[in-house]
Amino acid sequence: MQSSSRADAPAIREPLHAPVAHLIRGGVIEGIHYGSVAVLDTDGTVGLQLGDIEAAFYPRSALKPLQAAAMVAAGLPLDGALLSLAAASHSGEERHLAGTRRILDLAGLAEDDLRNVPDLPYDPAVRDTWVREGRPASRLAQNCSGKHAAMLYTCRLNGWSLHDYLEPAHPLQQAIAGTVEDLTGQRLAGVTVDGCGAPLFSVSLHGLARAAARITTAAPGTPAARVADAMREHAEMASGSGRDVAALMRAVPGLLAKDGFEGVQVAALPDGRAVAVKIADGANRARIPVAAAALVRAGVDPGLLTDFAGETLLGGGEPVGMVRPVRALDPAPLPACA
């Protein structure tokens, strides 16, 4: 993992978010999404920032690639689709359930050993089918089950206790916390409990972007590089069929992308360019268009991102507007010729 010194923890304060997207209907701004955006250049400097990228916040599931890298460093032997699943917020498709069962089988464990909360599948269509078939909520169907199965497998391999693997003081969670600090380059601001029951660490948006860049620029074969390779090669395993984050990785060669609840998105390219987005109100409809605009500001060809420009608003069944990133996220003008 990264060996550079760690900066102080980000300040816990009310974030000074700024407008990042407009809800435009009939040429009038009907609503405004506030948030923060960080764009890092190849050398790690901040090329663009909107809002407050230094305040403490919770990355939610955008932290999963870091958690997976920590587990690989601790001996988790997964690669390919199963490692992608270990970093997933999956849709609950049959391949995700089968993959989670496989990880548990490798660990000599069963679904009952999982400590994530029972839930229905995340994908609406998959969930509807599940309900029609009369299937109850389960730990396996919950979108973090791959991560939890990988956590148990890591514990089994290291001889760590299983029943309390979600406790912040557990050796597994201490190892993950250390990796999060190493990759973000900063001390943790705090620890709470994520929706699935696992410890959730608070960092800054700047730190999250820095971590994503360090993962995508890691030396081949290292834990971070193995996670990046697995997620890019098996994007649907890290999310699901029809999910925008998988489509984003397919659209931009070499891109690693991970979403998180409450309007979080992080993405990084193999040369270290990275973006991180937090939508203040947690609105999912603003997350991808703002992230796509930030990627264009980072230098990604806009032609690769036309499918992520923003949700069309309907009036009487006809298009009357859209969600549009603010002008500050428009592509930077080219320098004038001498």
N, C-alpha and C positions, 0 to 999 in steps of 0.2 A: 504494500500500500504506500501511499504518498508519505514522505518523511519530512516534508517541510514543516517549519514551526507554525503553531496555530495562533491566530489572532484572538483577541478577546471575544467573548460571546456578544452577539448583536443585542442592541438595547430592546427591552420589552416596553413598547409604547404604542400609542394609537398611530398606525401608519398614515403618513401624509400622501395618500393616494391621489392620483390625477385622472382626468378623463382619458380613457383609452379607446372607447368605442361609442359611436352614436347610433341610436335607433332612429332611422329616418323613414318617415311615412309621408308620401305626397310632397316631397321636397322640404318638409319641416322636421326639425329635430324633436322627436316625440319623447325620447328618453336618452339618458347618458349612463353608460357603465364606467365606473371608476375602477382603478387598479394600478398596478405597477408593472414595469417591463424593464428587463436588463438584457442588453445585447453586448456580448464580449467578442473582441477581435481575436485573431490567432495568437497574439502574444499575451492574452489574458486581460488586457486593458478594457475598460468599459467604453465601448464605442457609442452607446446610446443608453440613456436611462430616462424613464418616465416614472413619476411618482416616487415612492420610497423603497429603494432596493436594499437598504441596510437595516431596516427594522426586523425584529424577530417575527417569524410566522411559522405555520405548520405546512410542510410540503405535501402532507397526506401521502397518497400512493405514489407520487412522483419521487419518493424516497426509496422505492423498492429496488431500483438497480443498485443503489448503495448497499442496501441490506443483503442483496444477493452476492455482491462482491465480497462482503465481509464473510459470508458463509463459505464461499469458495476458498477464501484465504484460510478459513478454519478447517478445510479438508473436504468440503462437499464435492463429490466427484462427478457431478452432473455436467452435461454439455448439451448443445443442440436444443431440441424442442423442450426437453424437461428442464433445462436451466432457464430458458425463456419463461416457462411456466412458473418457476420459482420467483421471478420478478414481475409476475403478472397481476393485473386486475382483470381477471378473465370474465367472459360472458356467460359461463355455465354451460357451454356446448359439450356434447358427449366427449369430444377429444380432450377437453379440459378436465372432465371428471376422470376419464381413463388415465390421463397423465398423472393426476394427483394420486390415484390408486397405485400407479406404478412406483411413484416415489415412496409411498408408504410401504409397499411390498419390499422395495430394496432395503428399507430400514427395518423390516420385520415387524411393522406396526399396522394398525387398522384405523378406520375412520373415527372410532371412538377415542383414539388417542389425541385427536385434534382438539385444540382449545379455542378456535375461532368461533364466532357466534353463528348459529344456524341461520340460513337465509334462503330465499328463492334465487334463481339465476338472475344475473344483472341485466342481460339482454331482454328487452320487452317481448320479442317474439318467442324466444326460448322459454321465458317465464310463463307466457300465456299457454304454451303447449304443456308445460310442466303442471300448471294448475288444472288444465282440462283433463289431464291423465290422473289427477287426484294425488299427485306426489307431494309430500310435505316438505317444508323447509328443512335443509340439512346443512351440516358443516361442509360437506363436500361441494355443494352447489354454491356456497358463498364465494364471492369473487377473489378472496385472498387465500383460498384453501391450498393453492400450489405453494405459496410462500410459507404457510404454516407447516405443510408436509416437509418442505425443505429444512425448516428450522428443526423439526423433530429428527430428521435424518442426520443433520449436523450434530445435534446433541448425542444421538446414539453412537456416532462414530468417535466422538470425543469422550465418551463415558460420563457425560453430564446428565443430571436428573431431567426427567421428561415431564413430570406432572406440573412443574413450576417454570417451564421454559419461557413464559411471558412476563415473569417478574423482572423489573429493571435491574435488580442486583444479580440476576442469573449470569453465569459466565458467557452464554451466548449473547445476551443483550448487551453486556459490557463490551464484548468484541465488536458488535455492530456499532455501538456508540463510538468506539474508538475509530472505526473506519469512517463513519460519518464526519467526525472531526477532522480526520486526515484529508479526506477528499474535499470537504468544503473549505478547509483551511482556517477553521474557527472553532472556538469552544461552543458547546451547546448552550442555548439560552434557557432551556427547560425541557422537561419530559412529561408527557401526559399519556393518555391511552387512546389509540386510534379506534375507528369504528369496529374493526375486526377483533379488538382486544389486545393487540400487540403494542408495545411501547412506541410512542411517536415523539420524535426529537425536533426541537425548534431551532431553526437556523435562519439565515437571511436569504432573500431572493438572489442576491449577488452570490452568496455561498453556494446555493443550489446550482446556479449556472456554472460556477467554477468547478463544482464536482462533476457535472455532466461533461464538461470539456476534458477534465482529467481522465474520465472513464474512456472517452473516445480516442484520446491520444496515448493511452497506456501502451506499454510495450507488448508485442504479440505474446500470447501464452500466459500473461499475468491474470490474476483473478478478475480485474476490472475489464480487461480486453476480452476475456472469455464471455463475460456477461454481455458486453456490447455486441459481440459477434452473434451470440445466441439470439438476442432480441431482434437484431436486424434481419437475420436469416429466417426467423420464425416469428414474424410480427403478429400474426393472428393468434399464436399461442400466448403471446404476452397481452393480448386484448381479446379479439374475436372477429368473426366475419362481419364486415360492414362497419366496423368501428373506425372513427376518423383518425385515431392515432396510428393504426396499422396502415391506413391509406396514405398518411403523411410519410411514413417510413418507406413505403413502396414508391412514392412519387419523387422523393429526393434521394439520389444515390448516396449511400453511406451514412444517412441520417439516423441517429438514435433519438427516439422520442418517447416520453412517458407522461401520461396525464395523472391528475389527482383530483379528488373531490374538492368542492368549494373553489372551482375555477382556476386550478393550477395546471400549468403546462411547462415542460422543460424539453429542450431539444438541442442536440450538438452534432457537429460535423467532425469528420476524422482529422481535420487540420486545427481543431480547437475552437473554431467559432461556435458560439453557443447563445441560446436565448432562454430566458425564464420569464414566465407570465403568472401573475396572480390577479384574478378578477375579484374586486372587493366584495361584491354581493354574491359571489359564488356562481354567477350565471354561466351555464355551460355554452350558451349560444354565442357568447363573446370570446370564449377561450381560444378556439381554433382560428378565427379570422385575425385576432390580435397576434397570435403566435405566428401565423403565416406572414403577416405584415412585418413582424420583427425579423423573421428569417430573410425576407427580401432586403431589409436594412442591413442584415449581416452579409449580404452578397449573393444569396441564392437566386437563381434565375426565376423571375416572376412567372414565366411561362410554365414552370413546374408546379405552380401553386394556384392556378386559376380555379381549381375545384374547391379551394378553401377560403374563398374571398368573403363569404358571409351569408347568413341565412336570408332568404327572400321573404319579405312580409307580404301577406295577401290581404286584399280587401274585396269582398264579394267574389272570392275565388280567383282573383286576378292579381298579378304582382303590382304593388303600389309603393314598395320601399325595400329597405334592407338594413342589416346590421353592418356598419362600416367603421373600420378603425379610424382613429382621429388623424388629422393631417400631419401631425408630428411624426407619425409612423410611415408616411409616404417615402418612397425611395429617395435617398440623398441625391441632390443634383451633382452631375459630373463637373469637375473643375473646368473653368474656362481655359481655352487655348491661349497661349502667350502671343 
